């Protein structure tokens, strides 16, 4: 009799164990998405997840609704992502943190407007190296380490069946030193790229005939290019350097933004995050509160200094087309139109009331008008200059120009 009962008891025990494991799995999956929502709320996002299930170390969530939290009030226009989100390789740390090796989202193929009919497709959506810190608060160091990389395949947006925007791929990658999830982060390198952008502007005239006519005249009904950026950030001195932020469009031109600041340490970022949290908690902002916030912001930024910055435009025909267009509008040829601009330029700059600006602005702008190749505006202080010093110097524009080392150059080789 005992021999006959043993298999039955073992079977019942297995069923009970499986039931308990199922309950634990659901609880762990829910705990994970609850933690995601809690952490991202500190970053200004209200996430409402659908049901979550666990299979091994994979958590699948049935959709999410995202609402951006304004410092004063919560936005009333949430974004609903009605699709499965899969977190693979999930593990929990002893401190209550979580990591996931990958996050994948099924390809998007959906209408987003009815009149005109708007449709979007986006494929191969993947995020790698996802990190959720533990604890009751999220530090600046932790908030920098959400992801190691993210990428997508092709993006297509159509209007009434005609493609108006297309992108071949998008990717962002961050390398951490010494490693992701480190409380002793030394620095990071980050880059992103949006490749193979094409935009069809031929339909603009349907909504704005005047703008459409200008686009047609400039030959900009179809544009193509890429956007890319890379930066470095060291924690000890808070030096953040944007080595390049490049908008490069064929037959139009390239716009490159660069900047170098120091003093953006984790301690400063923690103070900024705390101030933003206080703003959200204070509700309606009074004049006294706004003034207090401004004073707090100035105190926080007193250790932040500008090392240098620049904006450079390299023309690939757009400037010439604009000069030809406006010359035609004025009834003159390009040479006469440019001569007219050059004759009025000193007077226009002189109206600023800053005599020193004339020698800085007029010669390079005149050279660019004569031969549009490149124009660069650069600030290069003799030594790193505090943001507060720059604000104070703004009362004396001539002194500010000298303090910043303002330089404008035309038709020079790219650095």
C-alpha positions as MATLAB code, in Angstrom:
seq = 'XXXXXXXXXXXXXXXXXXXXXXXXXXXXXXXXXXXXXXXXXXXXXXXXXXXXXXXXXXXXXXXXXXXXXXXXXXXXXXXXXXXXXXXXXXXXXXXXXXXXXXXXXXXXXXXXXXXXXXXXXXXXXXXXXXXXXXXXXXXXXXXXXXXXXXXXXXXXXXXXXXXXXXXXXXXXXXXXXXXXXXXXXXXXXXXXXXXXXXXXXXXXXXXXXXXXXXXXXXXXXXXXXXXXXXXXXXXXXXXXXXXXXXXXXXXXXXXXXXXXXXXXXXXXXXXXXXXXXXXXXXXXXXXXXXXXXXXXXXXXXXXXXXXXXXXXXXXXXXXXXXXXXXXXXXXXXXXXXXXXXXXXXXXXXXXXXXXXXXXXXXXXXXXXXXXXXXXXXXXXXXXXXXXXXXXXXXXXXXXXXXXXXXXXXXXXXXX';
ca = [
       0.000    0.000    0.000;
       2.835    2.406    0.916;
       4.562    1.627   -2.371;
       1.398    2.561   -4.270;
       0.999    5.845   -2.325;
       4.570    7.041   -2.864;
       4.199    8.002   -6.561;
       0.916    9.775   -5.765;
       2.535   11.808   -2.941;
       5.460   12.690   -5.168;
       3.092   13.837   -7.920;
       1.059   15.977   -5.494;
       4.266   17.453   -4.092;
       5.470   18.340   -7.588;
       2.171   20.003   -8.435;
       2.285   22.038   -5.217;
       5.900   23.051   -5.827;
       5.116   24.103   -9.400;
       2.185   26.185   -8.161;
       4.361   27.919   -5.565;
       7.107   28.555   -8.149;
       4.549   30.033  -10.518;
       3.372   32.445   -7.810;
       6.953   33.401   -6.998;
       7.747   33.955  -10.663;
       4.755   36.274  -11.104;
       5.750   38.170   -7.983;
       9.367   38.554   -9.175;
       8.247   39.693  -12.607;
       5.912   42.252  -11.065;
       8.620   43.385   -8.669;
      10.901   43.992  -11.638;
       8.444   46.134  -13.611;
       7.473   47.975  -10.431;
      11.150   48.798   -9.950;
      11.414   49.992  -13.556;
       8.443   52.312  -12.984;
       9.820   53.590   -9.665;
      13.277   54.366  -11.021;
      12.083   56.008  -14.225;
       9.607   58.169  -12.326;
      12.631   59.917  -10.802;
      13.673   60.761  -14.370;
      10.326   62.350  -15.270;
       8.421   59.398  -16.755;
       5.268   57.774  -15.426;
       5.196   54.169  -16.708;
       2.110   51.983  -16.413;
       2.985   48.422  -17.443;
       0.643   45.660  -18.507;
       0.824   42.144  -16.998;
       4.360   40.769  -16.564;
       5.368   37.102  -16.737;
       8.636   35.313  -16.023;
      10.098   32.369  -17.910;
      13.537   31.457  -16.613;
      15.453   34.741  -16.690;
      13.183   36.330  -19.316;
      10.441   38.772  -18.335;
       7.748   39.611  -20.877;
       5.536   42.659  -20.363;
       2.260   43.122  -22.202;
       2.544   46.784  -23.222;
       3.223   50.048  -21.419;
       1.703   53.523  -21.223;
       4.228   56.355  -20.926;
       3.387   59.809  -19.581;
       5.987   62.557  -19.384;
       5.877   64.292  -16.018;
       6.117   68.069  -16.229;
       7.828   69.857  -13.299;
       4.491   71.544  -12.566;
       1.874   69.115  -13.859;
       1.589   65.709  -15.504;
       1.046   65.728  -19.260;
      -2.455   64.649  -20.332;
      -1.276   63.013  -23.565;
       0.212   59.602  -22.695;
       1.885   57.415  -25.316;
       0.552   53.862  -25.457;
       2.904   51.102  -26.623;
       0.506   48.207  -27.143;
       3.038   45.455  -27.776;
       5.129   42.935  -25.887;
       8.414   44.106  -24.364;
      10.892   41.325  -23.621;
      13.649   41.680  -21.026;
      16.140   38.830  -21.455;
      18.917   37.744  -19.119;
      17.373   39.463  -16.095;
      19.136   39.175  -12.745;
      18.674   40.848   -9.367;
      21.554   42.179   -7.285;
      21.912   41.911   -3.520;
      21.282   45.677   -3.248;
      17.919   45.442   -5.013;
      19.298   46.482   -8.397;
      18.418   44.684  -11.623;
      20.227   44.107  -14.896;
      18.943   42.791  -18.214;
      21.203   41.688  -21.036;
      18.775   42.785  -23.757;
      15.415   44.448  -24.265;
      13.595   43.686  -27.503;
      10.410   45.182  -28.918;
       8.529   43.684  -31.871;
       8.647   45.592  -35.145;
       6.285   48.574  -35.208;
       3.820   48.779  -38.110;
       1.032   51.180  -37.215;
      -1.085   54.144  -38.281;
      -0.660   57.259  -36.135;
      -3.065   59.711  -37.781;
      -6.254   59.559  -39.832;
      -6.274   62.742  -41.942;
      -3.894   62.629  -43.655;
      -3.221   58.958  -43.074;
       0.087   58.657  -41.263;
       1.841   55.315  -40.975;
       5.090   54.318  -39.258;
       7.213   51.198  -39.499;
      10.324   50.536  -37.409;
      12.186   47.238  -37.241;
      14.964   45.494  -35.290;
      14.509   47.479  -32.064;
      17.033   46.324  -29.498;
      18.540   47.670  -26.283;
      21.561   46.078  -24.622;
      22.989   46.261  -21.121;
      19.981   47.612  -19.181;
      20.640   48.620  -15.560;
      18.245   49.521  -12.744;
      19.893   50.778   -9.531;
      18.634   49.670   -6.136;
      17.943   51.866   -3.119;
      15.454   54.630   -2.442;
      17.236   57.316   -4.467;
      18.982   57.342   -7.832;
      22.297   59.177   -7.963;
      23.726   60.965  -10.979;
      26.394   58.269  -11.300;
      23.679   55.596  -11.473;
      21.476   57.550  -13.888;
      24.344   57.703  -16.396;
      24.474   53.926  -16.620;
      20.976   52.940  -17.827;
      22.129   51.409  -21.114;
      25.242   50.204  -22.861;
      23.753   50.450  -26.337;
      20.569   50.714  -28.385;
      19.896   50.222  -32.072;
      17.177   49.953  -34.671;
      16.873   48.924  -38.273;
      14.986   50.919  -40.935;
      12.397   53.568  -40.042;
       9.742   54.669  -42.519;
       7.021   57.290  -42.108;
       4.418   57.675  -44.841;
       1.738   60.271  -45.535;
      -1.245   59.044  -47.529;
       0.862   56.127  -48.703;
       3.840   58.244  -49.815;
       7.082   57.976  -47.838;
       8.082   61.342  -46.357;
      10.802   60.296  -43.886;
      13.114   57.289  -43.981;
      16.102   56.269  -41.882;
      18.357   53.302  -42.599;
      19.463   52.713  -39.000;
      19.967   54.329  -35.580;
      22.513   53.402  -32.934;
      23.895   54.716  -29.659;
      26.776   53.141  -27.699;
      28.276   54.027  -24.317;
      31.510   52.597  -22.933;
      31.955   52.841  -19.171;
      35.227   53.020  -17.255;
      35.772   50.789  -15.325;
      32.455   49.058  -16.160;
      28.709   49.540  -16.164;
      26.964   49.375  -12.765;
      30.089   50.687  -11.026;
      29.629   52.981   -8.021;
      33.146   54.250   -8.729;
      32.566   55.352  -12.306;
      35.678   57.133  -13.617;
      34.392   58.180  -17.014;
      32.449   57.281  -20.117;
      32.567   57.593  -23.886;
      29.302   57.899  -25.767;
      28.344   58.085  -29.432;
      25.231   57.944  -31.555;
      24.448   57.886  -35.240;
      21.331   58.277  -37.363;
      22.293   56.910  -40.754;
      20.726   57.216  -44.177;
      18.176   59.953  -43.476;
      15.976   60.949  -46.390;
      13.204   63.541  -46.185;
      10.663   64.309  -48.906;
       9.554   67.959  -48.629;
       7.559   68.000  -51.866;
       4.246   67.871  -49.981;
       4.950   70.956  -47.834;
       3.208   73.120  -50.439;
      -0.082   71.345  -49.691;
      -0.069   72.794  -46.161;
       1.969   75.971  -46.787;
       2.145   77.067  -50.440;
       4.554   79.937  -49.700;
       7.044   77.708  -47.879;
       6.613   75.065  -50.568;
       7.506   77.585  -53.287;
      10.729   78.506  -51.466;
      11.633   74.828  -51.023;
      11.072   74.222  -54.739;
      13.139   77.259  -55.706;
      16.038   76.118  -53.533;
      15.895   72.566  -54.870;
      15.210   71.123  -51.425;
      12.212   68.922  -52.222;
      14.322   65.889  -51.264;
      17.207   65.959  -48.776;
      19.492   63.197  -47.540;
      22.184   62.920  -44.916;
      23.351   61.672  -41.535;
      23.515   62.870  -37.936;
      26.295   61.727  -35.621;
      27.852   62.644  -32.318;
      30.498   61.504  -29.876;
      31.452   62.759  -26.433;
      33.569   61.942  -23.400;
      32.913   62.642  -19.737;
      35.284   62.270  -16.796;
      33.802   62.203  -13.321;
      36.658   63.510  -11.140;
      36.772   66.991  -12.683;
      33.409   66.823  -14.444;
      34.911   67.560  -17.851;
      32.335   66.888  -20.552;
      33.592   67.221  -24.110;
      31.361   67.064  -27.162;
      33.955   66.163  -29.754;
      31.437   66.357  -32.560;
      27.713   66.828  -33.068;
      27.414   66.757  -36.835;
      24.439   67.332  -39.139;
      25.749   66.424  -42.595;
      23.353   66.650  -45.567;
      24.410   66.093  -49.162;
      24.212   69.097  -51.513;
      23.190   71.301  -48.571;
      25.946   71.559  -45.993;
      27.326   70.330  -42.684;
      26.733   71.897  -39.262;
      29.113   70.789  -36.510;
      28.660   71.725  -32.834;
      31.457   71.223  -30.317;
      31.780   72.111  -26.644;
      34.078   71.545  -23.697;
      33.048   72.322  -20.115;
      34.479   71.334  -16.766;
      32.970   71.073  -13.308;
      29.965   68.899  -14.234;
      30.806   66.441  -11.488;
      28.408   63.839  -10.078;
      27.964   66.064   -7.004;
      26.810   68.964   -9.186;
      24.460   66.699  -11.151;
      23.009   65.325   -7.901;
      22.235   68.896   -6.824;
      20.576   69.645  -10.157;
      18.452   66.485   -9.887;
      17.450   67.406   -6.325;
      16.428   70.894   -7.448;
      14.281   69.433  -10.246;
      12.619   67.099   -7.735;
      11.881   70.046   -5.450;
      10.355   71.959   -8.378;
       8.054   69.030   -9.152;
       7.001   68.773   -5.497;
       6.375   72.512   -5.034;
       3.489   72.640   -7.497;
       2.585   76.099   -8.842;
       5.672   78.322   -9.069;
       5.453   81.790   -7.475;
       7.803   84.671   -8.276;
       9.547   84.196   -4.934;
      10.014   80.492   -5.589;
      11.330   81.161   -9.093;
      13.856   83.645   -7.716;
      14.952   81.174   -5.050;
      15.348   78.464   -7.682;
      17.439   80.822   -9.822;
      19.719   81.613   -6.883;
      20.064   77.907   -6.114;
      20.893   77.209   -9.741;
      23.572   79.897   -9.752;
      25.108   78.456   -6.599;
      25.163   74.993   -8.147;
      26.765   76.259  -11.357;
      29.497   78.330   -9.723;
      32.031   75.533  -10.227;
      31.105   74.896  -13.870;
      33.472   76.515  -16.364;
      33.600   76.895  -20.138;
      36.782   75.568  -21.716;
      35.672   76.233  -25.286;
      32.899   75.819  -27.849;
      32.328   76.229  -31.559;
      29.697   76.138  -34.282;
      30.969   75.510  -37.823;
      29.038   75.451  -41.082;
      30.582   73.968  -44.237;
      28.542   74.835  -47.292;
      27.678   72.322  -50.006;
      25.551   74.695  -52.132;
      22.802   75.884  -49.751;
      24.369   79.296  -49.033;
      24.863   79.960  -52.740;
      21.274   78.934  -53.505;
      19.975   81.249  -50.767;
      21.985   84.181  -52.124;
      20.696   83.503  -55.644;
      17.115   83.178  -54.380;
      17.078   86.431  -52.396;
      18.939   88.239  -55.164;
      16.192   87.205  -57.596;
      13.557   88.307  -55.103;
      15.175   91.747  -54.936;
      15.448   92.023  -58.727;
      19.253   92.089  -58.763;
      21.908   89.639  -59.836;
      23.917   87.844  -57.175;
      27.001   90.080  -57.397;
      24.963   93.283  -56.873;
      22.938   91.681  -54.094;
      26.099   90.569  -52.227;
      27.648   94.019  -52.681;
      24.528   95.544  -51.138;
      24.691   93.190  -48.168;
      28.362   93.986  -47.620;
      27.696   97.728  -47.704;
      25.019   97.510  -44.992;
      26.786   94.926  -42.820;
      28.992   97.373  -40.832;
      25.953   99.507  -40.006;
      23.904   96.485  -38.936;
      26.685   95.265  -36.630;
      27.244   98.809  -35.348;
      23.629   98.950  -34.133;
      24.609   96.436  -31.465;
      26.489   99.215  -29.697;
      29.586   97.025  -29.325;
      32.385   98.583  -31.380;
      34.712   95.614  -30.852;
      32.182   93.349  -32.562;
      32.624   95.067  -35.942;
      36.221   93.903  -36.375;
      35.274   90.364  -35.344;
      32.148   89.947  -37.486;
      32.453   92.050  -40.641;
      35.634   90.705  -42.340;
      34.773   86.969  -42.102;
      31.117   87.450  -43.044;
      32.113   89.518  -46.066;
      34.559   86.788  -47.090;
      31.847   84.145  -46.740;
      29.389   86.168  -48.823;
      31.982   86.482  -51.583;
      32.857   82.781  -51.509;
      30.569   80.608  -49.341;
      32.769   77.750  -48.203;
      32.720   77.716  -44.396;
      31.865   79.944  -41.443;
      32.894   79.182  -37.869;
      32.032   80.904  -34.586;
      34.334   79.888  -31.770;
      34.896   80.825  -28.147;
      38.253   79.980  -26.624;
      38.827   81.676  -23.243;
      42.493   82.101  -22.225;
      41.658   79.794  -19.313;
      38.474   77.937  -18.268;
      35.915   80.625  -17.444;
      33.189   80.153  -14.857;
      29.615   80.273  -16.103;
      28.863   82.815  -13.367;
      31.730   85.021  -14.537;
      30.300   84.893  -18.055;
      26.856   85.874  -16.757;
      28.327   88.776  -14.808;
      30.408   89.887  -17.801;
      27.272   90.024  -19.949;
      26.615   93.493  -18.484;
      29.752   94.619  -20.332;
      29.562   93.033  -23.814;
      33.008   94.236  -24.857;
      34.482   92.639  -21.743;
      32.487   89.471  -22.389;
      33.897   89.167  -25.909;
      37.416   89.394  -24.509;
      36.702   87.004  -21.635;
      35.321   84.384  -24.027;
      37.963   84.864  -26.692;
      35.299   85.177  -29.381;
      36.566   84.422  -32.892;
      34.696   84.243  -36.213;
      36.473   82.775  -39.222;
      35.468   82.151  -42.824;
      36.705   79.634  -45.389;
      39.275   77.969  -43.135;
      40.212   74.272  -43.123;
      38.253   72.111  -40.692;
      40.108   71.163  -37.518;
];
